[in-house]
Amino acid sequence: MGSWVKLKSSSWAYPTAVLSLYGFFANCRVAEPFLTPYLIGPHKNISGEVVTNYLFPIWTYSYLAFLFPVFLLTDFLRHKPLIVVQGLFLVTNYVLLCFAPGLPAMIFLQINYAVVTSTEVAYFSYIYSVIPVENYQRATGYLRSALLTGYTFGASLGQVLVSLAGVDYFYINAITLGMVSMAFLISFWLPMPQRSLFFKGIKAAAVGSQSQQEWPLGVDVPEEPVVAEDEAGSGREKMEHNGSAGWCSWKNAATAGHLLWQSFRESYSSRDLIYWSVWWALATAGYVQVFNYIQLMWDHIEPSATSSIYNGGVEAVCSLVGAAAAFSVGHIKVSWAVWGELALGLFSTVGTGAVFLMALTSSIWACYAAYVIFKSCYMLLITITTFQIASNLSMQCYALTFGLNTFVALSLQTIITVIVIDEAALGLDIVTQFIIYGSYYAIISVLFLIRGTYTACINQRNPEHTDTKEQESSVVVISAERF
């Protein structure tokens, strides 16, 4: 009892522990690696063509529609309500998978899951509104570890249950329903943040704006609540949020819009940051397409109805290898500010070869191996990109950059889906789709190989320019790991 009271009284340990528990159970989706075999099998009896060309594109379109409004709502409602909503929709997701028959229910499932994915921004930004700045790095490590542990445990458990125990896919989904129900219940234990990034209240926004001008670019400024001089604390701060001129007023909405515009201008004022953001958007669009449709490719090579499948084991290996690759970025003594763009080109080339191998091989094990290589390369590179973008931005600007880059990536993914996958357009088969994804990544690889080689040569010829970049990136590990 004493340790529990001590945990709850901590300014950072309690919210970090609760959110880590939520992240573990929310991502412990035992059934997720086996979604496609479940949909095209006897339980739902939907053809592979309908899943590929009709059902999955609905998620993409819905996600695009929800993403930016949810991003603004997350900040306006101060994070926790959106995490609760995510938990609720996760529960609804697996209730539909377990008990709802027919294609219309699966269409609604895709829209429901779009809400789940669009609210992920709340999970990644909540903790930074409730804990002190000095605990950001430790908290981020715990949250990432919890998320990874949950996903790896879920995928591994699913593989063991399918391969060794012969458990039916329905019961795999029922187990997952229990896991995400735990996450939903845990979400209510989260303390409610008392601040937001953009909807701060007019006086608080003014103080925050003034504080940011006084701090050097690249250093996150702790948000200062507006309090009375006698430090009567929470009452005065609450008035800034709830008073007549508080955060629900039209004036505050206009102030929030002004802060968004200022953050946008700062975020994309650097040419280097624009290059990193372009890679983020381009690569993420292709990655999500491969991730969404890889199970259909596996089923094409080795039909799940007649063969043993190891989707869960492969996803678990991907998580571990990708996490090790991402972890290495912060510990290898390499100047990513100098060599990072060349790394984007080189590893994108490796990923391109892996996608082509997935498309052209007839061996399920070669396809599994190619997928592990591809996903590991992406996780390594997105970590480098995150470091570089975060190095010169405040937390407020980085949150906006995160949202906008994701929105651009999703817009590109929607265009690819409309042209390549949707049955109303080309409606291509799964192999042709992956050949197109490989070609798409080949273009990205060539562009960034050229850009990376040019940047590396310039930096080698101008050592002073290299030293300047390294100094600008000195806060990169702490800043980037927050997200």
C-alpha positions, 0 to 999 in steps of 0.5 A, spaced: 500 500 500 505 504 501 509 503 495 502 504 491 501 511 495 508 513 493 507 511 486 501 515 485 504 521 488 510 521 483 509 527 478 511 522 473 512 515 475 504 514 476 502 516 469 508 513 465 506 506 469 499 507 467 500 509 460 505 503 459 500 498 461 495 501 457 500 501 451 502 494 452 495 491 452 492 495 447 498 493 442 497 485 445 493 484 439 494 476 438 490 476 432 492 481 428 498 477 424 492 472 422 487 478 420 487 476 413 486 468 413 481 470 418 477 474 413 478 469 407 477 463 411 470 460 413 469 464 419 467 471 414 468 467 407 470 474 404 474 473 397 481 475 397 480 480 391 474 483 395 479 484 401 484 487 397 480 491 392 474 493 396 475 492 404 482 495 405 481 501 401 476 503 406 480 504 412 485 508 408 480 513 406 477 513 413 483 514 416 485 520 411 478 523 413 479 522 421 486 524 422 487 531 422 480 533 426 483 528 431 489 531 431 486 538 433 481 534 438 487 531 441 490 537 443 483 541 444 480 535 449 487 534 452 489 527 450 486 523 455 479 523 452 482 520 445 486 515 449 479 512 452 476 513 445 481 509 442 480 503 447 473 503 446 474 503 439 479 497 440 474 493 444 468 495 438 473 492 433 474 485 436 467 485 438 465 486 430 471 481 428 468 475 433 461 476 432 458 480 426 457 476 420 457 479 413 461 484 409 457 490 411 459 489 418 467 488 415 466 495 412 464 498 418 470 495 422 474 498 417 471 505 419 472 503 426 479 501 425 481 508 422 478 511 428 483 507 432 489 509 428 488 516 428 487 516 435 494 514 436 497 521 436 494 521 443 498 516 446 504 518 443 503 526 446 499 525 452 505 523 457 509 530 455 503 534 457 503 531 464 510 530 466 516 534 468 521 535 462 527 532 465 523 525 465 521 525 458 527 521 456 526 516 461 518 516 460 519 515 452 523 509 453 518 506 458 513 507 453 516 505 447 518 498 451 511 497 453 508 498 446 514 493 443 513 488 448 506 488 448 506 487 440 511 482 440 508 478 446 501 478 442 504 476 435 508 470 439 502 468 443 498 468 437 503 464 433 504 459 439 497 458 439 496 457 432 502 452 430 502 448 437 495 448 440 491 448 433 487 454 436 481 456 432 482 463 429 475 465 432 478 464 439 485 468 437 480 474 436 476 472 443 483 472 447 485 479 443 478 482 445 480 480 452 487 484 452 484 490 449 478 490 454 483 491 459 487 497 455 480 500 455 479 499 463 486 502 464 485 508 460 480 511 465 486 511 471 490 516 467 490 523 470 487 528 466 492 533 463 491 540 465 495 543 459 495 543 451 500 545 446 495 550 442 489 551 446 492 554 452 488 560 454 489 567 451 494 569 457 497 562 457 499 562 450 502 569 451 506 567 456 508 560 452 510 565 446 514 569 450 518 564 453 519 560 446 522 567 444 527 567 449 529 560 449 534 558 443 531 554 437 532 547 438 531 547 446 524 544 448 521 550 453 517 547 459 510 550 458 509 555 464 502 555 467 499 561 468 499 562 476 497 567 481 503 571 484 501 568 491 502 561 488 495 559 489 496 554 484 491 550 481 485 554 481 488 560 477 491 555 472 484 552 472 481 559 470 485 560 464 482 553 461 475 554 464 474 561 465 469 566 460 476 567 456 478 560 457 480 555 452 473 554 449 472 561 447 473 564 440 479 568 441 482 562 444 481 558 437 484 564 434 490 564 438 490 557 437 490 558 429 495 563 430 500 558 434 499 553 429 501 558 423 507 560 427 509 553 429 508 551 421 512 556 419 518 554 424 517 547 422 518 548 415 523 554 415 529 549 414 531 546 407 534 540 411 528 539 415 524 539 408 528 534 405 527 529 412 520 531 412 519 529 404 523 522 406 518 521 412 512 522 408 514 518 401 517 512 405 511 512 410 506 511 405 510 506 401 511 502 408 504 502 410 501 499 403 506 494 404 504 492 411 497 493 410 497 488 404 503 483 406 498 478 409 495 477 402 502 476 399 503 471 404 497 467 402 498 468 395 504 464 396 502 459 401 495 459 402 493 459 409 487 454 408 492 448 406 498 450 409 501 452 416 503 459 417 508 463 421 505 470 420 505 471 428 513 469 429 515 473 423 512 480 426 515 478 433 522 477 429 520 484 425 519 488 432 525 485 435 530 486 429 527 493 428 527 495 435 535 493 435 536 497 429 532 503 432 536 503 438 543 503 435 541 509 432 542 513 439 548 509 441 552 509 434 558 514 434 555 517 427 554 524 425 547 523 422 546 530 421 552 529 416 551 522 413 544 521 415 541 523 408 546 518 405 543 513 409 536 514 407 538 512 400 543 506 402 538 503 406 532 505 402 535 501 396 536 495 401 528 496 402 527 496 395 530 490 393 526 486 399 520 489 396 522 486 389 524 479 392 517 479 396 513 480 389 517 475 385 519 470 390 515 463 390 518 461 397 514 463 403 521 463 407 524 468 402 518 472 402 518 472 410 526 474 410 525 480 405 519 482 409 523 482 416 529 486 412 524 491 409 521 493 416 527 493 419 530 498 414 524 502 415 524 502 423 532 504 422 531 510 417 524 513 421 528 513 427 534 517 424 529 521 421 525 523 427 532 525 430 534 529 425 527 533 425 526 533 432 533 536 433 532 543 431 524 544 433 520 545 440 516 540 442 510 544 440 513 544 433 515 537 432 508 535 434 505 539 428 510 536 424 509 529 426 501 530 424 502 534 418 508 529 415 503 523 417 497 527 413 501 528 407 504 520 407 496 518 408 494 522 402 500 519 398 497 512 400 490 514 398 492 516 391 496 510 391 490 506 393 485 509 389 489 508 382 493 501 384 488 497 388 481 500 388 476 496 384 473 502 381 480 504 378 486 499 376 484 494 381 491 490 380 493 483 383 497 483 389 503 481 385 503 487 381 501 491 386 508 489 390 512 490 383 509 497 383 511 498 391 518 496 389 518 501 383 516 506 388 521 505 393 526 505 387 525 512 385 525 514 393 532 510 393 535 514 387 533 521 389 536 520 396 542 517 394 543 523 389 542 528 395 545 524 400 552 523 396 551 531 394 550 532 402 556 528 404 561 531 399 559 538 401 560 536 408 567 533 407 569 539 403 567 544 408 569 541 415 566 548 419 559 546 416 560 539 419 561 542 426 555 547 425 551 541 423 553 536 429 552 542 434 545 543 432 544 536 433 547 535 440 540 535 443 537 530 438 537 524 442 533 527 448 528 531 443 527 525 438 526 520 443 520 523 446 516 521 440 
